[in-house]
Amino acid sequence: MNSLLLISRSPISPSILSESFASLMFGDSSTTANVSDLNVSHAERFGLYCVRILHNTTLNRDQVLTVRKNLAKYQIDFLSLGSLLPNHKESLFVFDMDSTVIKEEVIDELARKHGVYEAVATVTKQAMEGGMGFDEALRLRVKHLAGLSKESFREVYDLLTLNDGMEKVFQFVPTNGSKLGILSGGFTPVLKLFSEKYPVDFYRANGLEEVNGSFTGEIFGEIINREKKEIYLKQYAKDLSIPLEQVVAVGDGANDALMLGAAGIGIGIHAKSGLKDKITNWIDFTDLSALVFLFENSF
């Protein structure tokens, strides 16, 4: 059975369920479904409400988009999933960092501190418009950080804020016997500081070359791009002996698409259009604490 999840900041009425799922049950949007015909269960956690509907067929992407569009007027998020994460089995959550785990884009904050924000933003805009690839754009942006002191990372790190709901994720993921990792197109110095405070089991990010306490503007080692995120997600899952079906990947940008596609459950969080075009499931109206409903034991 597949799980259809409706998640909202307010209780979800039976009339919304009847309206939203008539066409799925009967192939006729003018028909009103009887809620008693739906296999429904309810949950409430962290101020969010979730309705789970068990459905014996898999929705195609167009069907998911249609239901999501209908529910958007009620500010209800909709996820169409296969199996939820089983009880008493270890799962793995893998997150992007910037604009996913945290609200900020670290390279922008570093650029502001170094007085080169406009130069970095110009490269970012060119890359987003398709003028260059991720690797080239990252190298060009990092060049503008040449001369930045090592201490600047601590100062910028202290300004970073967790994305809404992430504090709850750090509470419930470990207590459900799951591991948590971060695969970031950002920078190792920030992830190192971050992992010392929060329950992060592993991370991968870009290293920066340093000489005499200042950064040279060069990247040290491999670049963590979309391909590397997919590779490392699979590697960590294998190393931890966790099946991909029990891996959840969460991100916000096109650079996360392959990682989300490789995971058993891939979810965009307030995702950019470049990512939404490539995935089926995303969260627009609630926050990261909605991920608690991915566990079977939430219902």
C-alpha positions in Angstrom: 0.0 0.0 0.0 1.1 3.5 -0.8 0.9 6.4 1.6 -0.6 9.7 0.7 0.2 12.4 3.3 -1.6 15.7 3.7 0.2 18.0 6.1 -1.0 21.3 7.4 -0.7 23.8 10.2 -4.5 23.5 10.8 -6.8 20.4 11.2 -7.8 19.0 7.8 -11.5 18.6 7.5 -13.3 15.6 6.0 -14.8 17.8 3.3 -11.3 18.6 2.0 -10.5 14.9 1.7 -13.8 14.3 -0.1 -13.2 17.1 -2.5 -9.5 16.3 -3.2 -9.7 12.5 -3.7 -13.0 12.0 -5.6 -11.3 12.0 -9.0 -8.6 9.6 -7.8 -11.2 7.1 -6.5 -13.9 7.5 -9.2 -12.2 9.2 -12.1 -14.7 12.0 -11.9 -13.9 15.3 -10.3 -17.6 16.2 -10.1 -18.2 13.2 -7.8 -17.9 13.6 -4.0 -15.9 10.9 -2.3 -17.2 9.3 0.9 -14.5 9.7 3.5 -15.5 6.4 5.0 -14.3 4.8 1.8 -10.8 6.1 2.4 -8.3 4.2 4.6 -7.5 7.2 6.7 -5.4 7.8 9.9 -4.5 11.0 11.7 -1.5 12.3 13.5 -0.5 15.6 15.2 3.1 16.5 16.1 5.0 19.7 16.7 1.9 21.8 15.9 1.3 20.2 12.5 -1.6 18.0 11.5 -1.2 15.0 9.1 -3.8 12.8 7.4 -2.5 9.6 6.0 -4.4 7.8 3.3 -3.4 4.3 2.3 -4.0 3.8 -1.4 -3.4 0.6 -3.4 -2.2 2.2 -6.6 0.8 4.5 -7.2 -0.1 8.0 -8.4 1.7 9.3 -11.4 3.4 12.7 -11.3 0.5 14.4 -13.1 -2.0 13.1 -10.5 0.2 14.2 -7.7 0.5 17.7 -9.1 -3.2 17.9 -9.6 -4.0 16.9 -6.0 -1.3 19.3 -4.7 -2.7 22.2 -6.8 -6.2 21.5 -5.3 -4.8 21.4 -1.8 -2.7 24.5 -2.2 -5.7 26.8 -1.7 -5.9 25.4 1.8 -2.2 25.7 2.4 -1.9 21.9 2.7 1.3 20.1 1.7 0.9 16.8 -0.2 3.3 13.9 -0.4 2.8 10.7 -2.4 5.0 7.9 -1.0 5.5 4.2 -1.0 6.3 2.6 2.3 7.0 4.9 5.3 10.1 4.3 7.4 9.6 1.1 9.4 9.6 0.9 13.2 12.7 -0.6 14.9 14.8 -0.4 11.7 17.6 2.2 11.2 17.0 4.8 8.6 19.2 7.5 7.1 18.4 11.2 6.6 20.6 13.2 4.3 20.3 17.0 4.0 21.6 19.7 1.8 23.0 22.5 4.0 22.4 26.1 2.7 18.8 27.1 2.5 17.8 23.7 3.7 19.3 22.9 7.1 20.0 26.6 7.6 18.2 29.7 6.2 21.3 31.4 4.8 23.6 30.8 1.8 27.1 30.7 3.5 29.0 31.9 0.5 26.8 35.0 0.3 27.5 35.8 4.0 31.2 35.3 3.5 31.1 37.6 0.5 29.3 40.3 2.4 31.9 40.1 5.1 34.7 40.3 2.6 33.1 43.2 0.7 32.7 41.2 -2.5 29.0 40.4 -2.4 28.1 42.0 -5.7 30.9 40.2 -7.6 29.9 36.9 -6.1 26.2 37.5 -6.8 26.9 38.3 -10.5 28.5 34.9 -10.9 25.6 33.2 -9.1 23.1 34.9 -11.4 25.0 33.8 -14.5 25.1 30.2 -13.3 21.4 30.2 -12.4 20.6 31.4 -15.9 22.5 28.6 -17.4 25.6 30.5 -18.4 28.0 28.2 -16.6 28.1 24.9 -14.7 28.1 24.5 -10.9 31.8 23.6 -10.7 33.0 26.6 -12.7 30.7 29.0 -10.9 31.9 27.8 -7.5 35.5 28.2 -8.4 34.9 31.7 -9.7 33.0 32.7 -6.5 35.6 31.2 -4.2 38.3 33.2 -6.0 36.6 36.3 -4.7 37.2 35.1 -1.2 41.0 35.2 -1.5 42.5 36.8 1.6 39.5 36.0 3.9 40.8 35.1 7.3 40.1 31.7 8.9 38.4 33.5 11.8 35.8 34.8 9.4 34.2 31.4 9.2 33.6 31.4 13.0 32.1 34.9 12.8 29.8 34.0 9.9 28.9 30.7 11.5 27.7 32.6 14.6 25.2 34.5 12.4 23.6 31.3 10.9 20.1 30.3 11.8 18.4 26.9 11.6 15.6 26.6 9.1 12.1 26.3 10.6 11.6 22.8 12.0 15.2 21.7 11.9 15.6 21.9 15.6 12.7 19.3 15.8 14.5 17.1 13.2 17.5 17.0 15.4 15.3 15.8 18.2 13.3 13.1 16.5 15.7 11.6 14.0 18.1 10.2 16.6 15.3 9.1 18.9 13.9 7.0 16.0 17.1 5.2 15.6 18.1 7.0 12.5 21.4 8.5 11.3 21.7 12.1 9.9 24.2 13.4 7.4 24.8 16.6 5.4 26.1 16.7 1.8 26.8 20.3 1.0 28.0 22.4 -1.9 29.2 24.8 0.8 32.4 24.7 2.9 34.0 22.3 5.3 34.9 24.9 8.0 31.2 25.7 8.5 30.2 22.0 8.6 33.0 21.2 11.1 31.7 23.9 13.5 28.1 22.8 12.9 28.7 19.1 13.5 30.3 20.0 16.9 27.0 21.4 18.1 24.3 19.3 16.4 23.8 15.5 16.1 25.4 15.1 12.6 26.8 11.7 12.0 28.8 12.6 8.8 29.2 15.5 6.3 30.8 16.3 3.0 31.5 19.8 1.8 34.1 21.7 -0.2 37.5 22.3 1.3 39.2 25.7 0.9 43.0 26.1 0.5 44.5 28.0 3.4 48.0 29.6 3.8 49.1 31.3 7.0 45.5 31.6 8.4 44.0 33.1 5.2 42.2 31.4 2.3 43.9 31.6 -1.1 40.7 31.6 -3.2 41.2 28.0 -4.4 39.2 24.9 -3.6 41.1 22.1 -1.9 40.2 18.6 -3.2 37.0 17.5 -5.0 33.9 19.7 -5.5 30.7 18.4 -4.0 28.4 18.9 -6.9 25.1 17.2 -7.8 26.9 14.0 -9.0 29.0 13.7 -5.9 26.0 14.2 -3.6 24.3 11.2 -5.3 27.5 9.1 -5.0 28.1 9.9 -1.4 24.5 9.3 -0.4 24.7 5.8 -1.9 28.2 5.2 -0.3 27.1 6.2 3.2 23.9 4.2 2.9 26.0 1.2 1.9 28.6 1.8 4.6 25.8 2.0 7.2 24.0 -1.1 5.8 20.8 0.9 5.3 18.7 0.1 2.2 18.1 3.0 -0.1 14.3 2.5 0.5 15.0 3.7 4.1 17.0 6.8 3.0 15.4 10.2 3.1 17.1 13.0 1.1 16.1 16.7 1.6 17.2 19.7 -0.4 16.0 22.9 -2.0 17.9 23.4 -5.3 18.6 21.7 -8.7 22.0 20.7 -7.3 20.1 18.3 -5.0 18.0 16.6 -7.7 20.2 13.5 -8.2 20.5 13.0 -4.5 16.8 13.2 -4.0 16.2 10.8 -6.9 18.6 8.2 -5.5 16.9 8.1 -2.0 13.8 6.0 -1.3 12.1 9.2 -0.2 13.3 12.5 -1.8 11.6 15.7 -0.6 12.2 19.3 -1.6 11.8 21.9 1.2 10.6 25.3 -0.1 12.2 24.1 -3.3 13.3 26.3 -6.2 11.6 25.8 -9.5 14.8 24.1 -11.0 14.3 21.3 -8.4 10.5 21.1 -8.6 10.8 20.3 -12.3 12.8 17.2 -11.5 11.0 15.7 -8.4 7.5 14.7 -7.3 7.4 15.5 -3.6 8.0 18.8 -1.9 6.9 20.9 1.1 5.7 24.5 0.5 3.5 25.5 3.5 4.8 23.7 6.6 8.4 23.2 7.6 11.0 20.5 8.2 9.3 19.1 11.3 6.8 17.6 8.8 9.4 14.9 8.2 8.3 13.3 11.5 5.3 11.9 9.5 7.6 9.8 7.4 7.9 7.3 10.3 5.3 4.6 10.6 5.2 5.1 14.3 3.9 8.6 13.9 0.4 7.1 13.2 
